[in-house]
């Protein structure tokens, strides 16, 4: 046993500082409240690791690297596998695989997080540029103010409710897919929902991240926006081909059916929406809405512009006739 003279002297200030860096050691797991021996580093019930020290910049960075950059990480494995073996990720989840790959809603949550960052950047730094690019065709016309107001409200609404928009698309795609693949019985409607929860989240995650690299240039951003739908369609066709083991002919047929049925549903949606809009307009239910006020404002602007053109044309005609008369006399 070492004597007092053999022990290393530690100043009291350093002892106090070291104590401040230590967490209180408890005999229960902080994650699940299960009993935990004082020398036990991991919980036998939930697998949670016992932490002895307060969080520092170093272990915060290590945690980030471990969770997001580690090759064994579930997110990275899921991300890479959805390129190479989407049927293994999606089919495995349907069969009960929960550890090897990230669960469907967890992957969707990651996509929503990235989309939220994208929306924040757009809203605070690039919204005006996007509105200008979309309404530049109307500059100098009577409808310019209306188009800019409408674009501002529309883009702001989409950015604020992007998570709802993302989630609303998936059940629609699932229903369409179930109808298109009516003769393939291996997946029910809920499983079709899972297919698009993974597939759409994956392609949305990729296109959103890539969109951040082109957003600084509106020309590139517009070109990228036109290419993105085709990339989305191509990837989802690839996923469905792998899952349903489709040959080229079947893939083309199913894709055509998808667009045909989707187009019919979209037309019906617009017809029903138009009928509801007409009924609400007739009953005066739309009078106090912002959209109706914008439409009314545009109509008044166009009417005033037409009156001004007619007035200018009438005055010009009168001046021309008067000049002809004077020249004849």
Backbone bond lengths (Angstrom), bond angles and torsions (degrees), N, CA, C in turn:
res aa  C-N    CA-C-N  psi(-1)  N-CA   C-N-CA  omega(-1)  CA-C   N-CA-C  phi
1 X - - - 1.462 - - 1.536 108.85 -
2 X 1.305 116.95 127.28 1.462 119.72 -176.41 1.508 111.77 -70.59
3 X 1.310 115.43 144.09 1.463 120.47 177.72 1.519 109.85 -83.42
4 X 1.321 113.30 172.15 1.455 118.10 -179.93 1.519 111.76 -62.39
5 X 1.348 114.55 -30.25 1.467 117.51 -178.92 1.518 112.24 -74.24
6 X 1.353 116.28 -22.70 1.480 119.87 179.95 1.520 112.12 -82.46
7 X 1.333 118.12 -18.17 1.462 120.18 -176.62 1.525 110.86 -76.82
8 X 1.305 113.34 145.27 1.469 118.96 178.61 1.522 109.85 -74.47
9 X 1.284 116.13 134.55 1.459 120.25 -179.29 1.524 109.55 -78.98
10 X 1.355 116.35 127.58 1.466 122.07 177.44 1.515 107.96 -117.83
11 X 1.322 118.52 120.26 1.462 120.64 179.60 1.518 111.20 -57.66
12 X 1.343 116.00 148.93 1.456 121.06 -177.60 1.527 112.09 -62.13
13 X 1.323 117.16 -33.27 1.467 119.68 179.22 1.508 112.10 -62.33
14 X 1.349 115.93 -41.16 1.467 120.24 179.95 1.520 111.02 -70.03
15 X 1.347 117.07 -34.82 1.465 120.12 177.65 1.519 109.97 -63.56
16 X 1.320 116.67 -45.12 1.466 120.79 179.22 1.522 111.11 -61.96
17 X 1.334 115.69 -41.59 1.465 119.85 179.07 1.512 111.28 -64.40
18 X 1.354 116.85 -41.02 1.459 120.50 179.18 1.526 110.98 -65.08
19 X 1.335 116.97 -38.54 1.456 120.61 178.72 1.535 110.75 -64.11
20 X 1.314 115.88 -37.42 1.462 120.05 179.00 1.523 111.61 -65.23
21 X 1.332 117.86 -27.13 1.456 121.35 -178.38 1.524 112.47 -83.55
22 X 1.349 117.54 -9.03 1.458 121.40 -178.49 1.520 110.64 -93.87
23 X 1.361 115.70 144.24 1.449 121.46 174.46 1.521 109.81 -91.06
24 X 1.308 116.66 157.36 1.455 121.12 177.55 1.526 109.52 -69.61
25 X 1.323 117.08 128.43 1.466 122.22 -179.53 1.518 108.82 -85.68
26 X 1.324 116.63 124.20 1.457 121.87 -178.39 1.528 109.72 -114.50
27 X 1.342 116.36 160.58 1.464 120.83 178.76 1.520 112.27 -95.14
28 X 1.350 117.10 13.68 1.471 121.46 174.07 1.523 108.88 -130.41
29 X 1.324 115.69 153.17 1.475 121.28 178.54 1.520 109.20 -70.89
30 X 1.307 116.85 130.70 1.457 121.22 -179.04 1.522 112.35 -71.11
31 X 1.362 116.53 -17.90 1.463 120.93 -178.68 1.527 112.57 -87.19
32 X 1.364 117.01 -42.24 1.470 119.85 -173.54 1.522 113.67 -128.73
33 X 1.345 117.52 2.37 1.469 122.95 178.10 1.534 113.78 64.60
34 X 1.321 117.60 19.92 1.458 120.44 176.03 1.528 109.95 -78.79
35 X 1.349 118.29 150.36 1.476 120.39 178.13 1.522 111.57 -58.74
36 X 1.322 115.93 141.32 1.458 121.11 -174.87 1.528 108.65 -142.39
37 X 1.344 115.83 125.49 1.468 120.01 177.30 1.524 109.57 -67.42
38 X 1.325 116.75 152.07 1.456 120.86 -176.20 1.518 113.14 -64.48
39 X 1.355 117.70 -26.55 1.458 120.55 179.34 1.526 112.33 -99.75
40 X 1.315 117.35 11.38 1.472 122.00 -177.51 1.526 108.94 -91.65
41 X 1.329 117.58 120.81 1.468 122.20 -175.40 1.521 113.24 -84.43
42 X 1.342 118.07 -27.92 1.459 121.88 -178.86 1.525 109.61 -127.45
43 X 1.309 116.55 144.98 1.466 121.62 178.37 1.520 109.80 -75.74
44 X 1.326 116.60 130.11 1.469 120.21 -179.98 1.517 111.84 -74.68
45 X 1.330 117.93 -13.74 1.468 120.73 -178.11 1.526 112.10 -90.79
46 X 1.345 116.70 -50.40 1.469 119.69 -176.48 1.527 113.71 -111.78
47 X 1.324 117.76 -9.48 1.465 120.58 -179.96 1.509 114.16 81.68
48 X 1.338 117.40 4.61 1.463 120.40 -179.04 1.521 112.16 -66.05
49 X 1.319 116.56 142.88 1.455 121.80 -178.73 1.522 110.20 -87.75
50 X 1.317 116.06 134.63 1.462 120.64 177.92 1.527 109.36 -76.83
51 X 1.314 116.28 129.54 1.463 121.76 -179.62 1.522 109.00 -103.70
52 X 1.341 116.16 130.77 1.464 121.75 -178.14 1.526 112.43 -102.80
53 X 1.337 116.44 -26.21 1.458 120.42 -175.43 1.524 111.07 -113.46
54 X 1.318 115.70 152.00 1.463 120.11 174.48 1.528 109.73 -66.42
55 X 1.327 114.93 157.58 1.461 119.51 -175.58 1.526 110.47 -69.39
56 X 1.338 115.75 140.61 1.467 122.72 177.89 1.516 108.32 -128.13
57 X 1.328 116.07 170.73 1.461 119.49 177.57 1.529 110.69 -61.22
58 X 1.319 115.92 -34.17 1.460 119.52 -178.04 1.523 111.63 -66.72
59 X 1.372 117.10 -51.37 1.465 116.40 -177.93 1.531 111.93 -74.78
60 X 1.344 116.94 -20.99 1.465 118.96 172.92 1.525 110.11 -66.05
61 X 1.325 116.64 -43.96 1.465 120.82 177.48 1.532 110.97 -65.23
62 X 1.348 116.63 -41.49 1.460 120.64 178.54 1.523 111.32 -61.95
63 X 1.329 116.37 -37.89 1.464 120.20 178.10 1.518 110.93 -66.04
64 X 1.346 115.80 -39.57 1.472 119.99 177.96 1.529 110.79 -62.86
65 X 1.324 116.54 -47.29 1.466 121.29 179.65 1.522 110.37 -61.58
66 X 1.329 116.44 -41.81 1.459 120.32 -177.80 1.521 111.88 -65.79
67 X 1.331 116.64 -36.85 1.459 119.92 -174.47 1.522 113.03 -86.18
68 X 1.318 118.87 -32.10 1.452 120.39 -172.17 1.522 114.89 -115.82
69 X 1.322 118.80 -23.97 1.456 119.80 -176.23 1.521 113.37 -112.29
70 X 1.302 117.40 -9.19 1.459 120.78 179.37 1.525 109.66 -69.15
71 X 1.337 117.65 132.56 1.466 122.51 -178.08 1.524 111.54 -63.65
72 X 1.354 116.68 -22.62 1.446 120.43 178.78 1.531 111.85 -88.84
73 X 1.310 117.62 -0.71 1.449 121.66 -177.57 1.523 111.22 -66.35
74 X 1.350 116.20 141.34 1.466 121.01 -176.59 1.522 111.68 -63.84
75 X 1.347 117.59 -38.41 1.458 119.09 -179.89 1.521 111.49 -64.36
76 X 1.322 116.60 -47.47 1.461 119.92 -178.73 1.528 111.21 -64.74
77 X 1.333 116.08 -39.68 1.472 119.37 176.88 1.532 110.52 -61.66
78 X 1.329 115.62 -42.85 1.467 119.98 -179.65 1.522 110.68 -65.65
79 X 1.325 116.11 -43.48 1.461 121.25 -178.51 1.529 111.25 -60.17
80 X 1.325 116.70 -46.66 1.471 120.70 -179.08 1.526 111.57 -70.56
81 X 1.335 116.73 -39.54 1.468 120.23 -177.57 1.527 111.40 -68.30
82 X 1.319 118.01 -29.99 1.465 120.04 179.11 1.524 111.86 -69.82
83 X 1.320 117.48 -14.76 1.464 121.58 169.79 1.528 110.79 -83.32
84 X 1.327 115.61 -48.78 1.466 120.52 -170.89 1.525 113.10 -89.91
85 X 1.339 117.29 -41.59 1.470 121.16 -174.51 1.527 110.09 -137.92
86 X 1.334 118.41 65.50 1.470 119.07 -178.89 1.529 112.86 -61.43
87 X 1.337 116.31 -30.64 1.470 119.16 179.66 1.521 111.78 -66.60
88 X 1.334 117.14 -28.12 1.463 120.03 179.01 1.528 110.85 -72.90
89 X 1.346 116.47 -41.20 1.464 120.87 179.63 1.529 110.46 -67.95
90 X 1.332 116.01 -53.30 1.468 120.63 -174.87 1.522 111.00 -71.33
91 X 1.331 116.12 -47.76 1.462 119.68 178.43 1.514 112.30 -63.48
92 X 1.346 116.63 -36.69 1.461 120.69 178.62 1.511 112.11 -64.96
93 X 1.333 116.40 -39.02 1.460 120.19 178.50 1.529 110.56 -64.47
94 X 1.324 116.46 -40.86 1.468 120.64 179.46 1.535 111.80 -64.71
95 X 1.339 115.93 -27.90 1.469 120.34 -179.53 1.527 112.46 -89.64
96 X 1.333 117.01 -0.56 1.457 120.28 176.03 1.516 115.69 109.40
97 X 1.343 118.26 4.21 1.466 121.06 178.37 1.527 109.87 -72.23
98 X 1.333 116.58 120.01 1.455 120.07 -176.72 1.529 113.16 -126.43
99 X 1.314 119.01 -14.81 1.458 122.01 -174.42 1.525 113.43 -97.88
100 X 1.315 117.08 -41.90 1.464 120.45 -174.07 1.522 111.45 -66.24
101 X 1.335 116.34 -43.34 1.463 121.07 -178.81 1.527 110.05 -119.49
102 X 1.317 114.99 159.35 1.451 121.20 -179.72 1.525 109.33 -67.74
103 X 1.340 119.36 134.08 1.466 121.44 177.49 1.522 112.00 -59.41
104 X 1.329 116.12 158.27 1.464 121.64 -172.13 1.525 112.66 -58.23
105 X 1.320 117.81 -48.54 1.464 120.03 -177.65 1.529 111.48 -70.58
106 X 1.312 117.38 -29.74 1.469 119.93 176.49 1.524 110.29 -66.76
107 X 1.329 116.35 -40.78 1.464 120.33 178.34 1.525 110.22 -67.38
108 X 1.331 115.67 -38.65 1.464 120.45 176.68 1.527 110.33 -62.61
109 X 1.346 117.04 -38.40 1.464 121.48 178.88 1.527 111.21 -63.74
110 X 1.335 117.26 -37.67 1.468 121.09 177.01 1.531 109.67 -63.26
111 X 1.342 116.50 -44.51 1.462 120.79 179.03 1.524 111.09 -62.02
112 X 1.340 116.84 -39.77 1.463 120.77 178.47 1.526 111.28 -64.98
113 X 1.320 116.46 -38.32 1.470 120.87 179.48 1.525 110.70 -62.44
114 X 1.322 115.94 -46.44 1.471 120.54 178.90 1.530 110.09 -64.57
115 X 1.340 116.52 -40.79 1.467 120.27 178.17 1.524 110.77 -63.66
116 X 1.330 117.15 -35.81 1.457 121.02 177.61 1.523 112.08 -64.68
117 X 1.323 116.66 -40.64 1.468 121.27 176.52 1.532 109.85 -63.65
118 X 1.323 115.85 -43.14 1.469 121.39 178.98 1.533 110.44 -61.02
119 X 1.348 116.27 -45.63 1.465 120.65 -179.99 1.527 111.10 -63.56
120 X 1.321 116.92 -39.02 1.468 121.12 178.76 1.529 110.54 -62.54
121 X 1.324 117.07 -44.79 1.466 121.20 179.81 1.525 110.75 -64.12
122 X 1.336 116.25 -44.14 1.470 120.82 179.20 1.524 110.40 -60.35
123 X 1.316 115.62 -50.12 1.465 120.85 -173.63 1.521 112.41 -63.07
124 X 1.328 117.66 -36.38 1.461 120.58 -173.21 1.532 114.39 -94.12
125 X 1.330 117.68 -19.85 1.470 118.45 -175.25 1.530 114.67 -130.35
126 X 1.325 119.56 -23.19 1.462 119.09 -171.97 1.524 114.20 -126.19
127 X 1.332 118.24 3.03 1.462 120.34 -176.15 1.521 112.10 -63.48
128 X 1.320 117.06 -43.57 1.471 120.71 -179.56 1.527 111.13 -62.77
129 X 1.330 116.96 -39.45 1.465 120.46 179.01 1.528 110.84 -65.55
130 X 1.327 116.95 -39.56 1.463 120.71 179.26 1.529 111.20 -66.23
131 X 1.319 116.32 -41.00 1.473 120.37 178.85 1.517 110.11 -65.58
132 X 1.341 116.54 -42.16 1.460 120.91 178.76 1.518 111.02 -61.51
133 X 1.344 116.30 -42.02 1.468 120.44 -179.63 1.521 111.55 -66.23
134 X 1.342 117.12 -37.46 1.451 120.43 -177.24 1.520 113.11 -78.76
135 X 1.319 117.44 -23.15 1.465 120.57 -177.13 1.521 113.49 -111.12
136 X 1.333 118.15 7.04 1.466 121.15 -177.37 1.527 111.87 -62.26
137 X 1.339 117.16 -27.02 1.466 121.16 -179.89 1.529 111.05 -64.70
138 X 1.331 116.39 -27.36 1.467 120.49 -175.59 1.518 113.29 -96.73
139 X 1.337 117.74 1.13 1.458 120.05 -178.68 1.532 111.03 -57.03
140 X 1.342 115.61 131.94 1.455 120.51 179.51 1.503 113.90 86.71
141 X 1.321 120.02 -6.24 1.455 122.67 -179.45 1.526 110.27 -99.71
142 X 1.329 115.94 171.09 1.462 120.45 -178.43 1.510 112.22 -70.12
143 X 1.328 116.43 -22.55 1.471 120.19 -176.60 1.527 112.69 -92.81
144 X 1.337 117.47 1.07 1.474 120.42 -175.15 1.521 111.62 -60.83
145 X 1.337 116.34 -45.99 1.469 119.66 -177.87 1.525 110.60 -64.40
146 X 1.326 116.39 -41.28 1.462 119.92 179.40 1.527 111.22 -63.35
147 X 1.326 116.28 -45.90 1.459 120.50 -178.35 1.528 111.44 -62.85
148 X 1.316 117.30 -39.61 1.454 120.38 179.71 1.532 111.18 -68.74
149 X 1.330 116.12 -40.20 1.464 119.44 177.80 1.516 111.22 -64.77
150 X 1.334 115.05 -43.70 1.462 119.45 -179.70 1.527 111.03 -65.34
151 X 1.342 116.67 -44.37 1.468 120.67 -179.83 1.523 110.96 -63.04
152 X 1.342 116.60 -40.08 1.468 120.01 179.33 1.518 111.21 -62.32
153 X 1.332 116.72 -47.63 1.470 120.92 -178.88 1.527 110.74 -66.74
154 X 1.325 116.57 -40.31 1.459 120.38 -177.88 1.529 111.29 -66.48
155 X 1.331 116.73 -49.78 1.461 120.12 -179.33 1.533 111.86 -64.39
156 X 1.322 116.46 -39.21 1.465 119.68 178.36 1.525 110.67 -63.45
157 X 1.332 116.70 -41.59 1.460 120.87 179.83 1.524 111.08 -64.53
158 X 1.341 116.20 -42.78 1.465 120.29 179.79 1.527 110.70 -64.02
159 X 1.329 116.62 -42.97 1.462 120.24 -179.85 1.525 112.06 -64.32
160 X 1.331 116.06 -39.80 1.459 120.19 -178.21 1.530 112.09 -72.10
161 X 1.334 117.21 -27.83 1.464 121.04 -176.50 1.526 111.90 -116.57
162 X 1.332 116.12 30.84 1.450 119.75 -174.96 1.524 113.06 -62.10
163 X 1.324 117.50 -37.55 1.460 120.35 179.44 1.515 111.08 -63.62
164 X 1.344 116.68 -38.30 1.467 120.47 177.87 1.522 110.17 -67.25
165 X 1.338 116.08 -41.68 1.472 120.28 179.13 1.527 110.25 -61.92
166 X 1.341 117.08 -44.90 1.454 121.66 179.24 1.525 111.03 -58.72
167 X 1.335 114.47 -48.32 1.455 118.77 -175.66 1.524 112.08 -71.12
168 X 1.346 117.78 -31.97 1.465 121.42 -179.31 1.522 111.95 -68.44
169 X 1.330 117.43 -29.23 1.463 120.73 -178.53 1.525 111.22 -69.47
170 X 1.333 117.44 -36.10 1.465 121.39 -171.28 1.525 113.51 -64.27
171 X 1.352 121.08 -48.04 1.462 119.17 177.48 1.523 113.69 -62.89
172 X 1.343 116.83 -33.02 1.470 119.94 177.08 1.535 110.04 -63.37
173 X 1.344 115.95 -46.07 1.463 120.36 177.83 1.528 111.25 -62.84
174 X 1.333 116.61 -37.56 1.468 120.77 -179.81 1.521 110.97 -64.15
175 X 1.332 116.99 -43.58 1.473 120.65 179.09 1.523 110.33 -64.67
176 X 1.335 117.11 -45.37 1.470 120.78 177.38 1.525 110.75 -58.79
177 X 1.326 116.16 -43.92 1.459 120.88 -178.67 1.525 111.46 -63.70
178 X 1.334 116.11 -40.90 1.465 119.68 178.57 1.525 111.51 -62.87
179 X 1.338 116.23 -37.58 1.468 120.61 178.13 1.526 110.23 -68.85
180 X 1.330 116.13 -45.71 1.472 120.16 -177.99 1.525 110.75 -64.09
181 X 1.321 117.68 -40.22 1.464 121.71 -178.37 1.536 111.17 -99.36
182 X 1.326 115.90 40.13 1.464 121.37 -178.76 1.539 112.31 -60.45
183 X 1.325 117.02 -28.38 1.473 120.31 -178.14 1.528 112.82 -91.38
184 X 1.350 116.70 4.21 1.464 121.15 174.74 1.535 107.21 -109.44
185 X 1.295 116.47 110.21 1.471 121.27 -169.30 1.527 114.56 -92.59
186 X 1.336 118.47 -2.25 1.464 117.91 -172.14 1.519 114.29 -72.91
187 X 1.344 118.22 -18.03 1.459 120.14 -178.57 1.527 110.44 -124.64
188 X 1.349 116.14 132.06 1.459 120.25 175.20 1.525 110.12 -87.16
189 X 1.328 117.47 -175.90 1.465 121.26 -175.39 1.526 111.82 -63.53
190 X 1.326 117.44 -41.24 1.463 120.65 179.89 1.529 110.33 -63.00
191 X 1.330 116.56 -38.96 1.466 120.16 179.65 1.521 111.41 -70.70
192 X 1.327 117.16 -32.00 1.471 119.61 171.68 1.528 109.95 -64.56
193 X 1.323 116.61 -36.21 1.463 120.97 176.10 1.526 110.45 -61.27
194 X 1.324 116.74 -41.43 1.472 121.64 179.28 1.530 110.50 -64.67
195 X 1.339 116.27 -39.25 1.475 120.44 178.82 1.523 110.38 -55.22
196 X 1.330 116.56 -47.77 1.462 120.01 -177.21 1.524 112.25 -81.15
197 X 1.320 116.68 -22.20 1.465 119.21 174.08 1.522 109.97 -64.22
198 X 1.316 116.39 -40.54 1.470 121.03 175.46 1.531 111.28 -76.33
199 X 1.328 115.50 -54.58 1.464 120.52 -172.56 1.513 113.35 -62.96
200 X 1.338 116.89 -49.67 1.463 119.56 -178.61 1.526 110.81 -67.88
201 X 1.338 116.93 -37.88 1.469 119.72 177.46 1.519 110.46 -61.43
202 X 1.330 116.48 -40.37 1.465 120.71 -177.60 1.524 111.28 -65.95
203 X 1.318 116.87 -49.20 1.462 118.80 -177.28 1.527 110.71 -71.45
204 X 1.340 118.10 -32.46 1.464 120.77 175.86 1.523 110.78 -66.43
205 X 1.322 116.34 -38.24 1.465 121.05 177.69 1.526 110.58 -62.33
206 X 1.319 116.76 -45.09 1.469 121.45 -178.61 1.521 111.17 -66.52
207 X 1.338 117.09 -49.93 1.465 120.39 -177.15 1.527 112.08 -66.28
208 X 1.328 116.86 -31.94 1.468 119.91 178.27 1.523 110.77 -68.42
209 X 1.326 116.66 -46.17 1.468 120.59 179.19 1.523 110.50 -62.14
210 X 1.328 117.37 -45.48 1.467 120.26 178.56 1.514 111.31 -64.88
211 X 1.346 116.79 -32.74 1.452 120.55 178.84 1.516 113.13 -62.26
212 X 1.334 116.38 -29.20 1.462 120.38 178.25 1.525 112.04 -65.79
213 X 1.338 117.10 -23.25 1.463 120.58 -177.96 1.526 112.35 -84.98
214 X 1.334 117.96 -17.16 1.469 120.03 -177.67 1.523 112.63 -113.34
215 X 1.333 116.20 -3.08 1.467 119.83 -173.75 1.527 112.37 -67.16
216 X 1.312 116.91 -22.68 1.465 120.58 -178.34 1.524 112.24 -68.93
217 X 1.347 117.62 -18.73 1.463 121.70 -179.77 1.528 108.38 -120.93
218 X 1.319 118.35 115.82 1.458 121.56 -174.12 1.528 113.00 -65.66
219 X 1.334 117.05 -32.58 1.468 119.51 177.52 1.527 110.33 -65.39
220 X 1.345 115.85 -48.95 1.464 119.76 177.14 1.526 111.13 -61.86
221 X 1.331 116.47 -39.26 1.458 120.80 -179.05 1.523 111.53 -63.83
222 X 1.339 117.16 -39.20 1.465 120.50 179.41 1.528 110.73 -69.77
223 X 1.327 116.66 -40.83 1.476 119.99 177.30 1.522 109.74 -63.16
224 X 1.329 115.48 -43.68 1.463 120.52 178.95 1.531 110.82 -62.54
225 X 1.334 116.77 -39.31 1.458 120.68 178.16 1.518 112.82 -63.26
226 X 1.335 116.97 -31.95 1.466 120.57 178.22 1.533 111.74 -76.82
227 X 1.338 116.59 -29.84 1.468 120.98 -178.96 1.524 111.81 -80.60
228 X 1.336 116.49 -32.31 1.464 121.83 -174.00 1.525 114.27 -53.91
229 X 1.354 120.47 -45.85 1.477 119.07 179.51 1.519 113.30 -58.04
230 X 1.335 117.14 -37.86 1.465 120.42 -179.54 1.535 110.78 -68.91
231 X 1.336 116.10 -37.18 1.463 120.15 176.50 1.531 110.18 -64.49
232 X 1.323 116.54 -41.61 1.468 121.65 178.91 1.527 110.83 -62.17
233 X 1.318 116.41 -46.49 1.465 120.92 179.55 1.524 110.54 -62.08
234 X 1.343 116.14 -44.04 1.469 120.09 -178.77 1.525 111.10 -62.67
235 X 1.330 117.09 -42.78 1.470 119.08 -179.21 1.527 111.31 -67.07
236 X 1.339 117.33 -44.40 1.466 119.46 -179.81 1.528 110.94 -64.73
237 X 1.328 117.79 -34.58 1.464 120.83 175.68 1.530 110.25 -64.58
238 X 1.326 115.85 -38.98 1.473 121.01 177.46 1.528 110.92 -63.50
239 X 1.336 117.05 -42.89 1.474 121.45 179.17 1.523 110.26 -62.97
240 X 1.323 117.27 -46.76 1.459 121.13 -178.65 1.525 111.24 -66.11
241 X 1.319 116.36 -36.35 1.471 120.39 177.51 1.523 110.27 -61.47
242 X 1.323 117.23 -43.37 1.464 120.81 -179.16 1.532 111.48 -70.74
243 X 1.331 116.95 -40.19 1.456 120.25 -177.34 1.529 112.19 -69.74
244 X 1.332 116.32 -45.01 1.463 120.79 -175.65 1.527 112.74 -95.47
245 X 1.353 115.82 0.64 1.471 121.16 179.77 1.539 111.05 53.91
246 X 1.328 115.22 53.66 1.456 121.67 -177.69 1.525 111.10 -85.77
247 X 1.324 116.36 143.46 1.461 119.63 170.22 1.529 107.96 -85.72
248 X 1.326 117.47 177.24 1.469 121.12 -174.52 1.521 112.27 -61.48
249 X 1.328 116.69 -42.53 1.465 120.87 -179.87 1.522 111.97 -62.69
250 X 1.313 116.07 -46.25 1.468 120.19 179.94 1.524 111.19 -64.77
251 X 1.326 116.58 -36.20 1.454 120.69 179.61 1.522 110.64 -64.56
252 X 1.329 117.18 -44.74 1.470 121.31 178.66 1.530 110.22 -63.53
253 X 1.335 116.59 -42.83 1.465 120.93 -179.94 1.526 111.32 -63.08
254 X 1.315 117.03 -46.83 1.457 120.68 -178.44 1.532 111.26 -66.73
255 X 1.335 116.96 -36.79 1.460 120.08 177.58 1.526 110.70 -64.75
256 X 1.335 115.76 -42.64 1.467 119.89 177.14 1.525 111.76 -62.17
257 X 1.338 117.30 -43.56 1.463 120.93 176.92 1.518 111.56 -61.89
258 X 1.310 115.60 -38.46 1.467 120.81 -179.77 1.529 109.98 -59.96
259 X 1.339 116.73 -47.03 1.460 120.53 -179.44 1.523 111.52 -70.75
260 X 1.332 117.07 -36.13 1.466 120.70 -179.21 1.529 110.20 -65.09
261 X 1.322 116.19 -52.20 1.468 120.33 -179.46 1.528 110.52 -65.49
262 X 1.341 115.98 -42.20 1.457 119.37 177.68 1.519 112.16 -61.68
263 X 1.349 117.07 -39.05 1.464 120.96 177.92 1.519 112.46 -64.67
264 X 1.337 116.39 -41.89 1.472 120.84 178.50 1.529 110.05 -62.39
265 X 1.333 116.00 -45.55 1.473 120.20 179.38 1.524 110.63 -62.91
266 X 1.333 116.76 -39.66 1.465 120.91 -179.70 1.524 110.87 -65.29
267 X 1.343 117.16 -42.68 1.465 121.02 178.36 1.521 110.63 -62.73
268 X 1.339 116.07 -43.98 1.469 120.24 178.09 1.526 110.86 -61.74
269 X 1.318 115.71 -38.84 1.470 120.37 178.91 1.522 110.63 -62.41
270 X 1.347 116.65 -45.07 1.461 119.99 -179.84 1.527 111.70 -66.49
271 X 1.343 116.35 -37.94 1.468 119.78 178.83 1.524 110.61 -64.04
272 X 1.333 115.75 -47.00 1.474 120.11 179.55 1.526 110.38 -63.22
273 X 1.355 116.15 -41.91 1.469 120.24 178.61 1.520 111.48 -62.67
274 X 1.344 116.33 -40.56 1.472 120.64 179.43 1.528 110.72 -65.75
275 X 1.336 116.72 -41.76 1.469 120.30 178.98 1.529 110.55 -62.91
276 X 1.325 115.62 -45.50 1.470 119.71 178.09 1.523 110.60 -61.74
277 X 1.347 116.71 -40.70 1.460 120.84 178.82 1.515 112.65 -62.80
278 X 1.352 116.61 -42.04 1.473 121.01 178.96 1.522 110.27 -64.19
279 X 1.336 115.80 -44.56 1.472 120.32 179.93 1.526 110.50 -61.70
280 X 1.336 116.59 -44.28 1.463 120.55 -179.64 1.523 111.32 -67.07
281 X 1.339 116.47 -35.50 1.470 119.98 178.06 1.522 111.02 -67.72
282 X 1.339 116.62 -40.14 1.465 121.54 179.19 1.525 111.68 -65.07
283 X 1.316 115.78 -37.51 1.471 120.42 -179.05 1.525 113.09 -84.47
284 X 1.355 116.80 -6.07 1.457 120.39 179.46 1.513 114.69 83.08
285 X 1.341 116.65 9.99 1.466 119.90 -177.41 1.520 112.41 -71.25
286 X 1.339 116.78 -20.01 1.459 120.37 -177.22 1.534 113.41 -94.73
287 X 1.317 116.37 -4.76 1.466 119.62 -171.87 1.530 113.91 -59.34
288 X 1.321 116.30 -32.39 1.469 119.76 -175.92 1.524 113.33 -96.36
289 X 1.329 118.20 1.71 1.460 120.15 -178.79 1.520 110.44 -82.73
290 X 1.348 115.99 150.70 1.463 121.05 -179.08 1.524 111.50 -62.92
291 X 1.350 116.67 -39.17 1.466 120.24 -178.00 1.528 110.44 -63.41
292 X 1.347 116.59 -44.47 1.458 120.24 -179.32 1.525 110.51 -63.77
293 X 1.348 116.40 -38.69 1.460 119.78 177.93 1.524 111.77 -63.47
294 X 1.353 115.88 -38.29 1.466 119.86 177.37 1.524 111.40 -65.84
295 X 1.341 116.52 -41.61 1.468 120.77 178.53 1.526 110.01 -62.76
296 X 1.321 115.68 -44.98 1.459 120.67 -179.90 1.525 110.85 -62.71
297 X 1.336 115.47 -40.82 1.468 120.59 179.16 1.519 111.10 -63.78
298 X 1.354 116.43 -40.87 1.455 120.02 178.33 1.524 111.04 -63.91
299 X 1.335 116.35 -43.02 1.461 120.29 179.92 1.528 111.21 -61.27
300 X 1.324 116.73 -41.89 1.459 120.77 178.32 1.527 111.36 -65.24
301 X 1.354 116.24 -38.73 1.471 120.37 178.71 1.532 110.93 -65.04
302 X 1.331 116.31 -42.08 1.460 120.22 179.05 1.535 111.08 -66.44
303 X 1.335 116.02 -38.98 1.462 120.35 178.87 1.525 110.86 -64.48
304 X 1.354 116.34 -42.27 1.463 120.58 178.59 1.521 111.04 -65.66
305 X 1.329 116.73 -38.93 1.468 120.60 179.01 1.527 110.95 -65.32
306 X 1.341 115.97 -40.48 1.471 120.21 179.08 1.531 110.46 -65.05
307 X 1.336 116.29 -42.51 1.466 120.34 178.67 1.530 110.54 -62.02
308 X 1.347 116.02 -39.46 1.461 119.91 179.56 1.518 110.99 -65.95
309 X 1.348 116.27 -42.21 1.479 119.56 178.00 1.521 110.94 -63.52
310 X 1.322 116.84 -42.75 1.474 120.27 179.77 1.517 110.80 -63.71
311 X 1.341 115.56 -38.84 1.459 119.71 179.46 1.522 111.19 -65.46
312 X 1.351 115.02 -43.44 1.470 119.75 179.12 1.524 110.40 -64.37
313 X 1.322 117.09 -42.62 1.469 120.70 179.96 1.522 110.81 -64.48
314 X 1.388 116.10 -40.53 1.471 119.62 179.72 1.517 111.61 -65.15
315 X 1.322 117.61 -44.95 1.458 121.81 179.52 1.521 111.25 -63.70
316 X 1.338 116.07 -40.40 1.465 119.97 179.36 1.523 110.92 -64.31
317 X 1.349 115.60 -40.36 1.466 120.06 179.49 1.524 110.58 -64.06
318 X 1.330 116.64 -43.21 1.459 120.61 179.00 1.524 111.47 -61.55
319 X 1.335 116.18 -42.74 1.468 121.00 179.33 1.522 110.91 -63.46
320 X 1.330 116.50 -39.97 1.469 121.08 -179.97 1.523 111.08 -64.62
321 X 1.351 116.62 -45.89 1.474 121.09 178.88 1.531 110.86 -61.10
322 X 1.339 115.73 -42.07 1.462 120.03 -179.50 1.536 111.36 -63.43
323 X 1.361 115.91 -39.95 1.463 119.36 178.62 1.508 111.96 -65.39
324 X 1.347 115.53 -38.80 1.479 118.78 178.38 1.512 111.44 -64.11
325 X 1.352 116.14 -44.08 1.474 120.80 179.64 1.522 110.46 -61.00
326 X 1.338 115.73 -44.74 1.466 119.79 -178.65 1.516 111.27 -62.95
327 X 1.361 116.13 -38.77 1.451 119.30 -178.50 1.536 111.27 -69.41
328 X 1.353 116.42 -33.51 1.456 120.08 -179.85 1.525 109.85 -70.06
329 X 1.330 115.27 -42.22 1.446 118.97 179.12 1.536 112.58 -68.38
